[in-house]
């Protein structure tokens, strides 16, 4: 998305650019500690950098599926220079995560259940792989080929 070359954007303009309602932008301001300038009349005036940060927040939440808490962690790690480190639990739909937030800000339980099903299948696959590795290790120990507990 191309952000127009302007110094300041009003909340309605930013909402149209990002395709979100102004109340969502105000919520993100509170959650992500954004502080747009204010006009004399008190209207929010977003700078180009503010719009870029909001665009990144939208991508993390709506496209990449992060929860608010997960997106905050990603942003904090990026600021600290730890790019690319991610825990599955920071994604929406991961076990123990928040409900998924739809574009209009509402929570969608059916989306949560869908992601939970995919997460459970992933966990089942990992558990099965671990079971195979344990069986292989036990087989190697039985043949005396692994460093099992030999009393030493």
Secondary structure, 3 states (H helix, E strand, C coil): CCCCCCCEEEHHHHHHHHCCCHHHHHHHHHHCCCCCEECCCCCEEEEHHHHHHHHHHHHHHHHCCECHHHHHHHHHHHHCCCCCCCCHHHECCCCCCCCCECCCCCECHHHHHHHHHHHHHHHHHHHHHHHHHHHHHHHHHHCCCCCCCCCC
